[in-house]
Amino acid sequence: MLLANRVPQVREAPDVVAVAAAARLLDVGIFKVFMLAYEHWHGERPAERLVERPFVHFLKTETCPSYVRHFTRLVRLQGERGRLDRTEYGLPAPAPETVPPTVLRNWTLALYAATLSTIFFVVPGFHIV
């Protein structure tokens, strides 16, 4: 067996995976996850300096405080159940998705056709010459 063909397996730390997943679900950065976790746990918005030390520790050791671990678990469960509401955590609601141009064109044509048929069939005395 050739050792050159073996690819080393890199395992991410569980806390890193959890924080990254929560950041992705909430559409925020990982520092913001720490800020939101602190606020959720302590019930008050933290000053950034209160979160900097645990965040730097997380960057160095890939482990996070228990309040962040709890928060990431909560966000992940809400996301899996389809009950994640960004506004619950003081974040703005996600922007509505835009309508693709082809759908917009089809709606416009359908509305135009419906208007013409309504005028032609409903309006008495209207005839196309």
Backbone torsions as a table, in degrees:
resi	resn	phi	psi	omega
1	MET	NA	133.5	-178.5
2	LEU	-87.4	130.2	178.3
3	LEU	-77.6	-21.0	-178.2
4	ALA	-67.3	-25.0	-178.8
5	ASN	-82.4	-10.0	-178.1
6	ARG	-84.0	131.5	178.4
7	VAL	-100.8	127.4	180.0
8	PRO	-65.5	138.8	178.6
9	GLN	-88.9	123.5	178.9
10	VAL	-103.6	122.5	179.1
11	ARG	-105.2	127.0	175.6
12	GLU	-77.0	145.9	176.0
13	ALA	-65.9	142.0	-177.8
14	PRO	-57.5	-36.9	179.3
15	ASP	-66.7	-37.2	178.9
16	VAL	-64.9	-44.0	179.0
17	VAL	-62.9	-43.3	-178.3
18	ALA	-65.5	-44.2	-179.6
19	VAL	-66.7	-41.9	179.3
20	ALA	-64.4	-39.6	179.1
21	ALA	-65.5	-42.2	178.7
22	ALA	-65.0	-40.5	178.7
23	ALA	-63.1	-40.6	179.4
24	ARG	-66.7	-43.6	-179.6
25	LEU	-65.0	-38.6	-179.1
26	LEU	-87.4	-9.7	-178.3
27	ASP	59.5	49.7	177.7
28	VAL	-135.8	172.7	175.7
29	GLY	-80.6	167.8	-176.7
30	ILE	-70.6	-30.6	175.5
31	PHE	-63.9	-38.4	178.6
32	LYS	-64.8	-32.6	175.7
33	VAL	-61.1	-41.8	178.1
34	PHE	-64.1	-41.3	178.6
35	MET	-63.2	-46.2	179.8
36	LEU	-65.1	-38.0	179.3
37	ALA	-64.7	-42.9	177.9
38	TYR	-60.9	-47.1	-178.5
39	GLU	-63.3	-40.7	-179.9
40	HIS	-66.1	-39.6	-176.1
41	TRP	-76.0	-45.4	-174.0
42	HIS	-94.9	-12.7	178.0
43	GLY	78.1	13.3	177.1
44	GLU	-146.1	149.2	-179.8
45	ARG	-70.9	127.1	-176.8
46	PRO	-85.4	156.1	166.9
47	ALA	-75.8	147.6	-176.3
48	GLU	-58.1	-32.0	-178.1
49	ARG	-65.1	-26.1	177.9
50	LEU	-71.7	-24.6	-176.5
51	VAL	-99.9	-17.5	-176.4
52	GLU	-61.1	-46.6	-177.0
53	ARG	-62.3	-49.4	177.0
54	PRO	-63.5	-32.2	179.8
55	PHE	-68.9	-45.2	178.0
56	VAL	-63.6	-39.2	175.7
57	HIS	-60.6	-41.4	177.3
58	PHE	-61.3	-42.8	179.9
59	LEU	-64.7	-34.1	-178.5
60	LYS	-81.8	-41.5	-171.4
61	THR	-108.1	-9.1	-177.5
62	GLU	60.8	28.8	172.7
63	THR	-127.0	146.1	-177.2
64	CYS	-122.2	162.9	178.6
65	PRO	-64.6	160.9	-176.8
66	SER	-62.9	-33.4	-179.4
67	TYR	-67.7	-32.5	176.5
68	VAL	-72.2	-41.6	177.7
69	ARG	-59.8	-43.5	178.3
70	HIS	-62.4	-45.4	-178.2
71	PHE	-64.0	-43.7	-179.8
72	THR	-65.0	-36.9	176.8
73	ARG	-64.1	-43.0	179.1
74	LEU	-62.2	-45.9	-179.5
75	VAL	-63.6	-43.7	-179.9
76	ARG	-62.1	-44.3	179.0
77	LEU	-64.3	-41.8	177.8
78	GLN	-63.6	-38.8	178.1
79	GLY	-65.0	-42.5	179.4
80	GLU	-64.8	-33.3	-178.3
81	ARG	-90.0	-0.1	179.5
82	GLY	72.4	24.5	-177.2
83	ARG	-116.5	18.5	-178.6
84	LEU	-78.7	122.1	179.7
85	ASP	-122.4	108.6	-178.2
86	ARG	-59.2	-33.0	-177.1
87	THR	-67.6	-22.3	177.1
88	GLU	-62.7	-26.0	-178.9
89	TYR	-105.0	16.2	177.4
90	GLY	80.0	13.9	178.6
91	LEU	-95.8	151.8	178.3
92	PRO	-68.1	152.0	177.6
93	ALA	-63.5	148.0	180.0
94	PRO	-63.7	148.0	179.2
95	ALA	-65.6	142.5	178.9
96	PRO	-65.4	147.9	179.0
97	GLU	-70.9	144.7	-179.8
98	THR	-81.2	152.9	179.3
99	VAL	-84.0	130.1	178.7
100	PRO	-61.3	147.3	-177.3
101	PRO	-57.7	-35.9	-179.2
102	THR	-65.8	-39.2	178.3
103	VAL	-66.8	-42.1	178.7
104	LEU	-62.0	-41.9	177.7
105	ARG	-62.9	-43.5	179.7
106	ASN	-64.0	-40.5	177.6
107	TRP	-63.0	-41.6	179.9
108	THR	-63.1	-45.1	178.8
109	LEU	-63.9	-40.9	179.2
110	ALA	-64.4	-41.9	178.9
111	LEU	-65.2	-40.2	178.2
112	TYR	-63.3	-45.7	-180.0
113	ALA	-63.9	-41.8	179.3
114	ALA	-64.6	-38.8	178.7
115	THR	-65.0	-46.3	179.1
116	LEU	-62.2	-44.4	-179.2
117	SER	-66.6	-35.0	177.7
118	THR	-65.4	-44.7	179.6
119	ILE	-64.2	-43.9	-175.7
120	PHE	-68.0	-42.9	-174.5
121	PHE	-92.5	-23.2	-173.4
122	VAL	-100.8	-40.0	-176.0
123	VAL	-74.5	116.9	-178.1
124	PRO	-70.6	141.9	176.8
125	GLY	81.0	2.9	179.5
126	PHE	-90.7	121.9	178.8
127	HIS	-133.5	143.1	175.7
128	ILE	-85.7	127.9	-177.2
129	VAL	-88.2	NA	NA
